[in-house]
Amino acid sequence: MEATVLSWMKNVGDNIDQDESVLEVATDKVDTEVPSTHAGVLKEILANDGDVIEVGKPIAIISTDGDEKTPSAAPIAEKAPVAAAEPMVATSSTNGATTPLAEPITGRFYSPLVLNIAREENIPMTELETIPGTGKEGRVTKGDIKSYLQNRGSQAAPAQTATPVAQPTTTLPATTPKPAPSLNAGDEIIEMDRMRKMIAQRMVDSVQTSAHVTSFVEADVTNVVQWRNRHKNEFKNREGGNLTFTPLFIEAVAQAIKDYPMINISVDGDNIIKKKDINIGMAVALPSGNLIVPVIRNADQYNLTGLANKVNDLAKRARDNKLTPDELSGGTFTISNVGSFGNVMGTPIIMQPQVGILALGAIVKKPAVIETPQGDAIAIRHKMFLSHSYDHRVVDGSLGGMVVRRVADYLEKFNLNRSM
């Protein structure tokens, strides 16, 4: 829906070839270079570094071959940088006209999109400055101002009085001052990076949206471990990559989803959207400590070798920051391998608008009772916990529990004689 301008790679007056990258933007955890659709000369930049721009809005003017006229300044005015003197923000007045206000007292930066929303919703600058920002360097994002407007609408509107423009008075909504953090000697304040701020907001939004419930199953994955140990060298020599457990787990999850398609849904108001494709996201830990979730589309249509190669490719490009926005969208179910951190189980948070996410615990050797033709016996088995968090608004405990149980069944019945 929108992107943040990170940096321009071209300056005004530079020549640009068609399909040459002209700027870098951030979209949903991914930094992406944007190519020019035409060749020409960069005449004007309409979006500054840090601006949040809606998809489809103009961000620059390029003069192509044959252009004789100077670009009109009219559309530029709407996209002018906020730093321009006397930005226009609508305020209440007796004749219904907008009143020009001075620049923000605090020097705070506001993107053109945020200012346009403030103008449309009659938010004066003094009120705009009270809105907490979750964007870069505390900037107010579109989501921040939209959220504020929802709460603002439920509050009693302050009384409007006719006041001379030269001496405006404004009644601000009551706010609770944010307490200062408690610091001791040697403590260090670290500002969240852009991705961490985005993750934090997504996690809070998910918990506020979905009623989270988690079901647990302990699975005997001895056959899976033995099969992988038998074939990992063959796979390495033939494909050039490592054979991890992740593609084996994804295959079992895709099979379980086909058995229980009502876990492959999303919620849209009072409607349930049943997804045709099985697109499985896999959480990948980045060197920075953040997580990113690339998506394997139509995961049920890959063979095991194809899944293994796809997993390796996405994981590598995720850590190298080379994923495309399309590879992070469209997921219908997600897995998170908490076992890679040495955790035996976890209670993951759902990736909206999905309704289920499966955490894979560490594989641990345990003594277990097994049935043999000669009777029960105690043997060393490889065990792991599967933790399935699901949206209890639309997924009951029976379905949520049966899905994770079915994943465990596929893993426990894994065919040891299967070829690679």
C-alpha positions in Angstrom: 0.0 0.0 0.0 2.9 2.4 0.7 6.7 2.6 0.8 9.3 4.6 2.6 11.9 6.5 0.4 15.3 5.5 1.8 17.7 7.2 -0.6 17.9 8.6 -4.2 20.6 7.2 -6.4 20.3 10.0 -8.9 20.3 13.8 -8.6 18.3 16.4 -10.4 19.8 16.9 -13.9 21.2 13.4 -14.2 20.6 11.3 -17.3 18.6 8.1 -16.6 18.4 5.0 -18.8 15.2 3.0 -19.0 15.2 0.3 -16.3 18.1 2.0 -14.5 17.7 2.1 -10.7 16.9 5.6 -9.5 16.1 5.2 -5.8 15.8 2.7 -3.0 12.6 2.2 -1.0 11.6 0.1 2.0 8.5 -2.1 1.6 7.4 -4.6 4.3 10.9 -5.4 5.7 12.6 -5.4 2.3 14.8 -2.7 0.8 14.1 -2.5 -3.0 15.7 -0.6 -5.8 13.1 1.1 -8.1 14.0 1.3 -11.8 12.9 4.1 -14.1 10.1 3.2 -16.6 11.5 5.7 -19.2 14.8 7.1 -20.3 15.4 10.8 -19.9 16.7 13.6 -17.6 15.6 13.8 -13.9 13.9 17.2 -13.7 12.5 17.1 -10.2 12.3 14.9 -7.1 8.8 15.0 -5.5 9.5 12.7 -2.6 12.4 13.2 -0.1 14.3 10.7 1.9 12.1 9.4 4.7 8.8 10.2 3.0 6.1 7.6 3.1 4.5 7.4 -0.3 1.3 5.5 -1.4 1.8 3.1 -4.2 1.0 4.7 -7.5 1.7 8.3 -6.4 4.3 10.3 -8.5 7.7 10.6 -6.9 9.7 12.3 -9.6 9.4 14.1 -13.0 11.5 12.8 -15.8 11.9 14.7 -19.1 11.9 12.3 -22.0 13.3 12.8 -25.5 11.2 15.4 -27.3 9.9 17.2 -24.2 9.8 20.9 -24.8 7.6 22.2 -22.0 8.6 22.8 -18.4 6.7 20.5 -16.1 3.7 22.2 -14.5 4.2 23.2 -10.9 0.6 22.5 -9.9 1.0 18.8 -9.2 4.3 19.5 -7.5 2.6 21.7 -4.9 0.7 18.8 -3.5 3.9 16.7 -3.2 6.1 19.5 -1.9 8.5 18.7 0.9 7.1 19.4 4.3 10.0 21.7 5.1 8.6 24.4 2.8 7.6 27.5 4.7 4.1 27.7 6.1 2.7 24.2 5.4 -1.0 24.3 5.0 -3.0 22.3 7.6 -6.8 22.7 8.0 -8.1 24.2 11.2 -11.6 25.2 12.3 -12.6 28.8 11.5 -15.9 30.7 11.4 -15.9 31.0 7.6 -14.8 27.4 6.8 -11.4 28.5 5.2 -8.1 26.9 6.0 -5.6 28.9 8.1 -1.9 28.7 7.4 0.1 27.6 10.5 3.7 28.1 11.2 6.2 25.2 10.9 6.1 22.5 13.6 7.4 24.0 16.9 9.5 20.9 17.6 10.9 20.8 14.0 9.3 17.3 13.6 9.2 15.9 10.1 5.8 15.1 8.5 5.5 13.3 5.2 3.1 14.8 2.5 0.8 11.8 3.0 0.4 12.5 6.7 -0.1 16.2 6.1 -2.8 15.5 3.5 -4.6 13.3 6.0 -4.4 15.9 8.7 -5.7 18.5 6.2 -8.7 16.3 5.3 -9.5 15.5 8.9 -9.1 19.1 10.2 -6.3 18.2 12.6 -4.4 21.4 13.6 -0.6 21.4 13.8 -0.7 21.7 17.6 -2.8 18.6 17.8 -0.7 16.8 15.1 2.4 17.3 17.2 0.8 15.3 20.1 0.4 12.1 18.0 3.0 9.4 18.9 5.0 8.2 15.9 6.3 4.7 15.2 8.2 5.6 12.0 11.9 6.4 11.5 13.2 8.8 14.2 9.7 8.9 15.7 7.9 10.1 12.6 4.2 9.8 12.3 3.1 7.2 9.8 -0.2 6.8 8.0 -1.0 4.0 10.4 -0.3 6.2 13.4 -2.6 9.0 12.3 -5.3 6.6 11.2 -5.2 4.9 14.6 -5.3 8.3 16.3 -8.3 9.3 14.3 -10.2 6.2 15.4 -9.6 7.1 19.1 -10.2 10.8 18.4 -13.6 10.0 17.0 -14.7 8.4 20.2 -13.7 11.4 22.3 -15.9 14.4 22.9 -15.0 17.1 20.4 -13.6 20.3 22.1 -15.8 23.3 22.0 -15.2 25.6 19.1 -15.0 29.3 19.8 -14.4 32.2 17.5 -10.8 33.3 18.2 -8.7 35.8 16.3 -6.1 34.0 14.1 -3.4 36.2 15.5 -4.0 34.6 19.0 -5.3 31.1 18.4 -6.3 29.0 21.3 -6.6 25.2 21.0 -8.1 22.6 23.4 -5.9 19.5 23.2 -7.1 16.0 24.1 -6.0 14.9 27.5 -2.8 12.9 27.3 -0.8 11.0 29.9 2.9 11.9 29.9 5.1 9.0 29.1 7.2 8.2 32.1 10.9 8.5 31.7 12.8 5.2 31.6 14.6 4.1 34.7 18.3 4.1 34.0 21.3 3.1 36.1 24.9 3.8 35.6 26.3 1.9 32.6 22.8 1.4 31.0 22.7 1.9 27.2 19.8 3.2 25.2 19.5 1.5 21.8 17.1 2.9 19.2 15.1 0.2 17.4 16.0 -0.1 13.7 13.3 0.3 11.1 12.6 -3.5 10.8 12.4 -4.0 14.5 9.8 -1.2 14.8 7.8 -2.8 12.0 8.0 -6.2 13.7 6.9 -4.8 17.0 3.9 -3.1 15.5 2.9 -6.2 13.6 3.1 -8.4 16.7 1.0 -6.0 18.7 -1.6 -5.7 15.9 -1.8 -9.5 15.6 -2.4 -10.1 19.3 -5.1 -7.4 19.3 -6.7 -8.9 16.2 -6.7 -12.7 16.8 -7.7 -14.7 19.8 -4.6 -16.8 20.2 -4.8 -20.4 21.4 -1.9 -23.0 21.2 -2.1 -26.8 21.0 0.9 -29.0 21.6 1.8 -32.5 20.3 5.0 -34.5 20.9 6.1 -36.3 17.8 8.5 -39.3 17.3 10.6 -38.2 14.4 13.1 -41.0 14.5 12.4 -42.1 11.0 12.9 -38.5 9.7 16.2 -38.2 11.5 17.5 -41.5 10.2 16.4 -40.9 6.6 18.0 -37.4 6.6 21.3 -38.8 8.0 21.3 -41.4 5.3 20.7 -39.0 2.4 22.3 -35.7 3.4 25.7 -36.4 1.8 24.1 -37.6 -1.4 22.0 -34.4 -1.5 25.1 -32.2 -0.8 27.1 -33.8 -3.6 24.3 -33.7 -6.1 22.6 -30.3 -5.3 25.4 -28.4 -3.6 23.4 -27.4 -0.6 22.6 -28.8 2.9 19.6 -31.1 3.4 18.0 -29.6 6.5 14.9 -30.8 8.4 12.8 -27.7 7.2 11.7 -29.1 3.8 10.6 -32.4 5.5 8.5 -30.4 8.0 7.1 -28.2 5.2 6.0 -31.2 3.3 4.2 -32.7 6.3 2.5 -29.3 6.9 1.4 -29.0 3.3 -0.1 -32.6 3.4 -1.9 -31.8 6.7 -3.4 -28.6 5.2 -4.7 -30.5 2.2 -6.4 -32.9 4.7 -7.8 -29.9 6.7 -8.3 -27.0 4.2 -10.3 -24.9 6.7 -6.9 -24.0 8.4 -5.9 -22.5 5.1 -8.2 -19.4 5.5 -8.1 -15.7 6.3 -10.7 -13.5 7.9 -12.3 -10.4 6.2 -14.8 -8.8 8.6 -17.6 -11.3 9.0 -16.4 -13.4 6.0 -14.0 -16.3 5.9 -11.8 -16.5 2.8 -10.9 -20.1 2.0 -7.6 -20.1 0.1 -7.0 -22.4 -2.9 -3.2 -22.2 -2.9 -1.1 -23.6 -0.1 1.6 -20.9 0.4 3.8 -21.6 3.4 5.9 -19.0 5.0 9.1 -19.9 6.9 10.6 -17.7 9.6 14.3 -16.9 8.9 16.6 -15.4 11.5 18.8 -12.6 10.1 22.3 -11.7 11.3 20.8 -8.5 12.9 18.6 -10.7 15.1 15.4 -9.7 13.3 13.1 -12.3 11.7 11.8 -12.3 8.1 9.3 -14.7 6.6 9.7 -15.6 2.9 6.9 -17.6 1.4 7.0 -20.8 -0.6 4.1 -20.6 -3.0 2.2 -23.8 -3.9 4.4 -25.7 -1.4 2.3 -28.9 -1.9 3.3 -29.1 -5.6 7.1 -29.5 -4.9 8.8 -32.8 -4.5 11.2 -33.1 -1.6 14.3 -32.1 -3.6 12.5 -29.0 -5.0 11.4 -28.0 -1.5 15.0 -28.4 -0.1 16.4 -26.2 -2.9 13.7 -23.6 -2.5 14.3 -23.5 1.3 18.0 -23.1 0.9 17.6 -20.4 -1.8 15.1 -18.3 0.2 17.0 -18.6 3.4 20.3 -17.5 1.8 18.8 -14.5 0.0 16.9 -13.5 3.1 20.2 -13.2 5.0 21.7 -11.3 2.1 18.8 -8.9 2.0 18.1 -9.9 -1.7 14.4 -11.0 -1.4 11.8 -9.3 -3.5 8.5 -8.0 -2.0 6.5 -10.7 -3.8 8.5 -13.3 -1.9 7.3 -12.0 1.4 3.6 -11.8 0.5 0.7 -14.2 -0.1 1.4 -16.6 2.7 -1.5 -18.8 4.0 0.2 -20.6 6.8 3.6 -20.2 8.6 6.2 -22.3 10.3 8.8 -21.2 12.8 11.7 -23.4 13.8 12.3 -22.4 17.4 14.4 -25.6 17.8 17.2 -23.9 15.9 17.7 -21.8 19.0 17.7 -24.8 21.3 14.0 -24.3 22.4 11.9 -27.4 22.9 8.6 -25.5 22.3 7.1 -22.1 21.7 3.9 -20.2 21.4 4.3 -18.2 18.2 2.2 -15.2 17.2 0.1 -15.5 14.0 1.1 -13.7 10.8 -1.9 -11.7 9.8 -4.2 -12.2 8.0 -3.4 -16.0 8.4 -5.1 -18.0 11.1 -2.4 -20.6 12.0 1.4 -20.8 12.7 3.3 -23.9 13.7 6.4 -23.8 16.0 8.9 -26.6 15.6 10.8 -27.5 18.7 14.3 -29.0 19.1 14.8 -32.7 18.3 15.8 -34.4 21.5 16.8 -38.0 22.2 14.5 -39.5 24.9 13.8 -43.0 26.3 10.3 -44.1 25.1 8.1 -47.1 25.2 7.6 -48.7 21.8 5.5 -51.6 20.7 7.2 -54.6 19.1 5.9 -58.0 18.0 7.5 -59.4 21.2 5.8 -56.8 23.4 6.5 -53.3 24.7 10.1 -52.2 25.0 12.0 -49.1 26.0 14.2 -47.5 23.3 16.0 -44.3 22.5 13.9 -42.2 20.2 14.1 -38.8 18.6 11.3 -36.6 19.9 10.1 -33.1 19.2 7.3 -30.8 20.3 5.0 -29.2 17.7 3.2 -26.0 18.9 0.2 -24.8 16.8 -1.1 -21.3 17.5 -4.4 -20.6 15.8 -7.0 -17.9 15.6 -9.8 -19.0 18.0 -12.3 -16.7 16.3 -12.6 -19.0 13.4 -10.6 -22.1 14.3 -12.0 -24.3 17.1 -9.8 -26.4 19.4 -10.8 -29.6 17.6 -9.6 -28.4 14.2 -6.5 -26.7 15.6 -5.6 -29.8 17.5 -6.3 -32.2 14.6 -4.1 -30.2 12.3 -1.0 -30.4 14.5 -1.8 -34.1 15.3 -1.9 -34.8 11.5 1.5 -33.1 11.0 2.9 -35.4 13.7 1.3 -38.4 12.1 3.0 -37.7 8.7 6.4 -37.2 10.4 6.1 -40.4 12.5 5.0 -42.5 9.5 7.8 -41.1 7.3 8.9 -43.9 4.8 12.5 -44.9 5.6 12.9 -46.5 2.2 11.9 -43.4 0.3 14.3 -42.3 -2.4 15.7 -38.8 -2.7 
